[in-house]
Amino acid sequence: MNDRPYFHQRWFYNSKAKIFSLLTALFLWFYVVTDNQFDHTVDIPLKIVNMPKGWILTHPVPSKVKVLFRGSGKNLLSLTYRDKFIELNLHQSPRTRRLPITVNMIKGIPSGNTIIPVRVIEPESVTVRLDRFVVRKVPIRPEIHLVTLDGYTQVGSLVLQPDSVIVSGPRSLVSAISEIPTEKREYKNVLKEIQGKISLRPPEVPTLHYSFNSVQFRADVQRIGERVFKDIPIKVTHVPSNLKVSVLPSTLSIKLQGGVKFLARLKKENIVATIDFRSRYRYKGGKIPAMISLPEGIDFSDVKPQFFELVVER
């Protein structure tokens, strides 16, 4: 029963000397091993220098180049901590050019060092395409779908703040953009105003940049109500200057459906009823319907009367 404690006592006897001997052995092993010659692949950062003023890459080039090095383990280990890089000089480069990458382009390796760059593994060359740098204001398209609860409706269109974004990048890519969509989002059973923040869909090409990445949005949702407006005047458009035209009857009444709060604020002046004088020949018997123009989000029904007569005086 006392063998185990005795064994532990013998193990920890003179422990400092044993740990020192172990560390010394490990150091000697590491020194011998790292003094041998090895082949090792290293990622070298690729830097663009002397970009022509007012120009930009249409597509990014690789950020790193894989290079095979040969040298002692110690020197290869020290290479990890050196500020090494390859410069791609674009001074006076044409718009499209294929540039080779060689080991002679590597900077940051001291001369006389026993580390030898053997060869470039990948990429062995880089295709550079340049285009003019431009800035353009582009509208934002909301990809937000609202499904209102029964008996409720969206009043007006969804509002974005801001409603456009500054896009910068290569001219060929920027000019092809007509609008920037937001991320897709859906809200169900909405019965009141909804607002929040939504991200823009990120650019497909890294050389395109937005002035911001998200916008605020707001949509007004109200209970559906009805309101009748009477004595809405009928206007006749496109009447020749040598004619005088009147409408019989001269007014109409109309029932509107929409958000109750919006309907309460609505005025007769917001309802426009017109008849195009040029359309009179398309209707038999001279009975012509009026065209109704309403604010967005408002529907109408039960227009009285439905047809009108134009009286022409010369």
Disulfide bonds with the S-S distance in Angstrom:
none
